[in-house]
Amino acid sequence: TLLDCDSSTIHHLIRGIFDGDGSVHYSGANRQISICGEGDLLVALRELVTATLGTSCGCLRRETGIFRWFLGGRFNFRCFYDWMYTDASVYMNRKKLAFKF
């Protein structure tokens, strides 16, 4: 599971998942990250982010046969970004540029 991965490199795996299935949403001053995927994976991701970053766990919803995990709030948004891009040399530039601070 995700929780069994090496904590010093797990953020690279999460960045890969985000690059493939994640997105950034803005509504006025509100910011939100979402990732689509299989339910068990997103539950593990939510637990990992909560334990690692000490942020709120976000919301997990089932949408037409697939799950979507949401993480919102300025503090959570920034913490997730900083953690995910720590020591990053490989990433999708358009996904990284979607984060606006």
C-alpha positions in Angstrom: 0.0 0.0 0.0 1.0 3.6 -0.2 1.5 3.7 3.5 4.2 1.1 3.2 6.3 3.1 0.7 9.6 4.8 1.7 8.6 8.1 3.3 11.6 9.9 1.8 10.4 9.3 -1.8 6.7 8.8 -1.5 6.0 12.4 -2.6 7.5 11.6 -6.0 5.0 8.8 -6.5 2.2 11.1 -5.4 3.3 13.7 -7.9 3.2 11.1 -10.6 -0.4 10.2 -9.6 -1.3 13.9 -9.5 0.3 14.5 -13.0 -1.8 11.7 -14.4 -5.1 12.0 -12.6 -5.1 15.3 -10.6 -6.3 18.8 -11.2 -6.4 22.2 -9.5 -9.6 24.2 -9.2 -10.2 27.8 -8.3 -13.4 29.5 -7.3 -12.8 33.1 -6.3 -10.3 32.9 -3.4 -11.0 29.2 -2.8 -8.4 26.7 -4.0 -8.8 22.9 -4.3 -6.9 19.9 -5.5 -8.6 16.8 -6.8 -7.4 13.4 -7.8 -9.5 10.7 -9.6 -8.9 7.0 -9.1 -9.8 3.8 -7.5 -11.3 4.0 -4.1 -8.8 2.1 -2.0 -5.9 4.1 -3.6 -7.5 7.4 -2.7 -8.4 6.3 0.8 -4.7 5.4 1.3 -3.7 8.7 -0.3 -5.9 10.6 2.1 -4.5 8.8 5.1 -0.9 9.4 3.9 -1.5 13.1 3.3 -3.2 13.6 6.7 -0.4 11.7 8.5 2.5 13.3 6.6 1.3 16.9 6.3 -0.9 17.1 9.4 -3.7 18.6 7.2 -7.4 17.9 7.2 -8.1 14.7 5.3 -10.2 16.2 2.5 -13.3 14.7 1.0 -13.7 11.5 -0.9 -16.7 11.1 -3.3 -17.9 8.4 -5.7 -18.8 9.9 -9.1 -20.2 7.7 -11.8 -18.1 4.6 -11.0 -14.9 6.4 -10.1 -13.8 8.1 -6.9 -12.5 11.7 -6.5 -10.5 13.0 -3.6 -10.6 16.7 -2.8 -8.3 18.7 -0.7 -9.1 22.4 -0.2 -8.1 25.4 1.8 -5.1 27.8 1.3 -2.9 26.1 4.0 -3.6 22.6 2.7 -3.2 23.7 -0.9 0.3 25.2 -0.2 1.4 22.3 2.0 0.5 19.7 -0.6 2.3 21.7 -3.3 5.4 22.2 -1.3 5.6 18.5 -0.3 4.8 17.2 -3.7 7.4 19.3 -5.5 10.2 18.9 -2.9 13.4 17.9 -4.8 11.4 17.4 -8.0 13.2 17.2 -11.3 10.5 15.3 -13.3 7.0 16.6 -13.4 4.4 17.9 -15.9 5.1 21.6 -16.2 1.5 22.5 -17.0 0.3 20.8 -13.8 2.9 22.6 -11.7 2.0 26.0 -13.3 -1.7 25.4 -12.4 -0.8 26.2 -8.8 -1.1 30.0 -8.3 -0.1 31.6 -5.1 
